Amino acid sequence: MRYPDGMTSGSSFYARRLAQPGAVLAPMAGYSDAPMRQLAAEQGALWTVSEMISARGLVLGGESEKLTLGRPYPGETRRVVQLFGAEPDILAQAVTRAEAWFAPAALDLNMGCPVPKVRGRGGACLLQTPEVAYALVQAMRGATRLDVSAKIRLGWDTDRSVEIAQGLAAAGAALITVHGRTSAQRYTGEADWEAIARVAASVAVPVIGSGDVRSAEQARARLQAGVAAVMIGRGAVGNPWVFRALATGDGAAPGVRERARTALRHARLHAAFYGPDRSGLPSMRPLRKVLPQYLPEQPELRDTLVQVNTVEDVERALAPFLAPEPWAGEHEEAVAASAM
Ligand SMILES: Cc1cc2nc3c(=O)[nH]c(=O)nc-3n(C[C@H](O)[C@H](O)[C@H](O)COP(=O)(O)O)c2cc1C
């Protein structure tokens, strides 16, 4: 069999992708949806990870999840589906369903989400009872031939990351991502990359480091922690070009026109993927927090972009920065000639 990325069968998805340079798009609930993943993948992200999906919801919740969180965009190939849950049999069934519905490249277990509604059912809660997580990984592995990985924080309120990573590797995790904060820290303080380095040195499986990487330069510096690659989350919102810089070495900063065009493309991908809402039109509301981040140097656009409802609103707001109309050059020439 030939794989789209030119590798042969037999090696795991993660091993194949890690043979290339580049960085990984982080799972981010409310952000790493199909349109964001598509833009990151086009710019060379090694792989992308879906927003977390409840294993229970997937198994017991009918078909609703099929339509949004897990659904791939047409042609999506390098997308890992992240599941959260706490019951091995449910996780195993969720893996089977995710594989049938979502065509994932690999499956990942969420062990880092500190949001209360998730805690009782898994997420970072598993850092307090890691033996449950080991059983979950074993159950997931038993349900698929795809790679199974886990994404952890350093611990619940103290750093237990080496012990937990070793347990996960022994349970069969093909890769471990470490967000260098405890669950108690949530997103405060700075990610502890020394702790991430200790994990990378203590397990034989690849470790991906996550936390506070905002630029290609920072990503390159973080590789010194001995990680196989870095994951980028918040730093990739409105900035898919960070993946191009790391995949190809082309660190050229996009100009305002490319930024504006990509923001508009994001809006169009969003409309195409989600389709009309109850009002009969695709809603841009979920993008209100994202679009201004494409144009950090145009703060004057912010007020308009945080109020958009339709693709047309987005286009109108960005119009001054999109490509000039074909006759604009002629107009400029005419103005220049008349000034002579
Ligand atoms: C809004 C938001 C949503 C997130 N959702 C998830 C998630 O669904 N699953 C997960 O494993 N991590 C999630 N994370 C954590 C990120 O994947 C990442 O580990 C963390 O943000 C640190 O990386 P960063 O500084 O590059 O953003 C989320 C983070 C943010 C900010």
The ligand as an ORCA input file, in Angstrom:
! r2SCAN-3c Opt
* xyz 0 1
  C      -9.322     27.004     24.388
  C      -8.497     25.771     24.649
  C      -9.072     24.524     24.469
  C      -8.321     23.366     24.718
  N      -8.898     22.151     24.503
  C      -8.147     21.028     24.665
  C      -8.684     19.741     24.338
  O      -9.826     19.621     23.872
  N      -7.891     18.660     24.547
  C      -6.618     18.771     25.039
  O      -5.928     17.767     25.202
  N      -6.074     19.978     25.321
  C      -6.804     21.085     25.130
  N      -6.244     22.304     25.373
  C      -4.813     22.391     25.765
  C      -3.939     22.598     24.527
  O      -3.961     21.466     23.675
  C      -2.461     22.891     24.915
  O      -1.903     21.772     25.551
  C      -2.340     24.112     25.834
  O      -3.156     25.174     25.376
  C      -0.896     24.617     25.907
  O      -0.405     24.896     24.626
  P      -0.373     26.389     23.964
  O       0.310     27.286     24.934
  O       0.400     26.173     22.676
  O      -1.784     26.813     23.739
  C      -6.979     23.465     25.152
  C      -6.418     24.741     25.333
  C      -7.149     25.880     25.079
  C      -6.494     27.222     25.265
*
